[in-house]
């Protein structure tokens, strides 16, 4: 009797270890897709946070640009430079914990002008004169558009193949806001 009982226990152990091996294989097959889904959710969270932060930074900066106090003793180009610098400072201050240096966001403090568009690296400020508004030194009534581009790192290589990338392999996220100057 003992031999039979021992034999039955051995058969049960073999059967149980075979099933646990199968469970381990099934778990490993399911684990990888779940892991990629989890990483995708985390990457989306980073992207969404950056997008919201950059939109808020552009909004704060545009608002500051609309209430800029014009200095009547200075010429228009000096006032534009001062307004643009205050906008640049507001964008940088509103970026919270995002990287404020190159390669993620670059500004040098040197503005290039093309018509009514001022560019400083990843920050572009455009003044537009709507129809029915007369041009003035103070730019009152004109529309100001602040556009700030942040270059987000993509942590998940698989996700980066489906998203647009800049030359450095980063996802460009743009915050752009238009307001009317007071």
C-alpha positions in Angstrom: 0.0 0.0 0.0 2.7 2.4 0.8 4.3 2.1 -2.6 1.0 2.9 -4.3 0.4 5.9 -2.1 3.9 7.1 -2.7 3.4 6.6 -6.4 0.2 8.6 -6.4 1.8 11.5 -4.5 4.6 11.5 -7.1 2.1 11.7 -9.9 0.3 14.6 -8.3 3.5 16.5 -7.7 4.5 16.1 -11.4 1.1 17.1 -12.6 1.1 20.2 -10.2 4.5 21.3 -11.3 3.6 21.0 -15.0 0.5 23.2 -14.4 2.6 25.8 -12.5 5.1 25.8 -15.4 2.2 26.5 -17.8 0.9 29.3 -15.6 4.3 30.9 -15.6 4.5 30.8 -19.4 1.0 32.3 -19.7 1.8 35.0 -17.1 5.0 36.0 -19.0 3.1 36.2 -22.3 0.5 38.5 -20.7 2.9 40.5 -18.7 4.8 42.1 -21.6 1.7 43.6 -23.3 0.4 44.9 -19.9 3.8 46.4 -19.2 3.8 48.2 -22.5 0.3 49.5 -21.9 1.4 50.8 -18.5 4.4 52.5 -20.0 2.2 54.0 -22.6 -0.1 55.4 -20.0 2.9 56.9 -18.1 4.2 58.5 -21.4 0.8 59.9 -22.2 0.7 61.5 -18.7 4.1 63.2 -19.3 3.0 64.4 -22.7 -0.4 65.7 -21.4 1.3 67.5 -18.4 3.8 69.2 -20.8 1.1 70.3 -23.2 -1.1 71.8 -20.4 1.9 73.5 -18.8 3.1 75.0 -22.1 -0.5 76.2 -22.9 -0.8 77.8 -19.5 2.7 79.4 -19.8 1.7 80.9 -23.2 -1.6 82.1 -21.7 0.1 83.8 -18.7 2.7 85.4 -21.0 0.1 86.7 -23.5 -1.9 88.1 -20.7 1.1 89.9 -19.3 1.9 91.2 -22.9 -1.6 92.6 -23.2 -1.4 94.7 -20.0 2.2 95.9 -20.7 2.5 99.6 -19.6 3.8 101.5 -22.7 6.7 103.9 -21.9 5.9 107.1 -23.9 9.5 108.4 -23.5 10.9 105.4 -25.5 10.5 104.5 -29.1 8.3 101.7 -30.3 11.2 99.3 -30.9 12.4 99.7 -27.4 8.9 99.2 -26.0 8.5 96.1 -28.2 11.8 94.7 -26.9 10.8 95.4 -23.3 7.4 93.8 -23.8 8.9 90.8 -25.5 11.4 90.3 -22.7 8.6 90.4 -20.1 6.7 87.8 -22.1 9.8 85.6 -22.3 10.4 85.9 -18.6 6.7 85.0 -17.9 6.9 81.9 -20.1 10.0 80.7 -18.3 8.5 81.4 -14.9 5.3 79.6 -15.8 7.0 76.4 -17.1 7.1 75.1 -13.5 9.2 71.9 -13.4 9.8 71.5 -17.1 13.4 72.0 -18.3 14.0 75.6 -19.3 17.2 75.0 -21.3 18.2 73.6 -24.6 17.4 71.0 -26.0 13.9 71.0 -24.5 13.2 74.8 -24.6 15.7 77.3 -25.9 15.7 81.1 -25.7 18.8 83.3 -25.8 17.4 86.7 -25.1 18.3 87.8 -28.7 15.2 88.5 -30.8 15.0 88.3 -34.5 12.3 90.3 -36.2 10.5 89.5 -39.5 7.7 92.0 -40.1 5.6 91.9 -36.9 6.9 88.5 -35.8 9.6 88.3 -33.1 11.4 85.0 -32.6 13.8 83.9 -29.8 14.5 80.2 -30.2 11.4 78.3 -29.3 9.4 81.4 -28.5 7.5 83.3 -31.2 5.5 86.5 -30.6 3.4 87.9 -33.4 1.5 91.2 -33.5 -1.4 91.4 -35.9 -3.3 94.5 -36.8 -7.0 93.5 -37.3 -9.2 95.4 -39.8 -10.8 98.4 -38.4 -8.0 99.1 -35.9 -5.5 101.9 -36.6 -1.8 101.3 -36.0 -0.4 103.1 -33.0 2.8 103.1 -31.1 1.2 101.5 -28.1 -0.3 98.7 -30.3 -3.6 99.1 -28.5 -6.3 97.0 -30.2 -3.7 94.7 -32.0 -3.7 91.0 -31.4 -0.7 89.3 -29.8 0.0 85.7 -30.4 2.5 83.9 -28.1 3.7 80.5 -29.3 6.0 78.4 -27.1 7.4 75.1 -28.3 8.7 72.5 -25.9 10.6 69.4 -27.1 9.4 66.4 -24.9 11.6 63.4 -24.5 9.8 60.1 -25.4 10.7 57.4 -22.9 9.0 54.5 -24.7 10.8 53.7 -28.0 7.7 51.9 -29.3 5.5 54.9 -28.8 8.0 57.3 -30.5 7.6 55.5 -33.8 3.9 56.6 -33.9 4.4 60.2 -32.9 5.9 63.1 -34.9 9.5 64.0 -33.8 11.9 66.8 -34.3 15.5 66.4 -35.5 16.6 65.3 -32.1 13.9 62.6 -31.8 11.7 64.6 -29.4 8.0 65.3 -29.6 7.4 69.1 -30.2 4.5 70.3 -28.0 3.2 73.8 -28.7 1.3 76.2 -26.5 -0.2 79.0 -28.5 -2.5 81.8 -27.3 -3.9 84.9 -29.0 -5.2 87.9 -27.0 -6.0 91.6 -27.7 -3.7 94.3 -26.4 -5.3 96.8 -24.1 
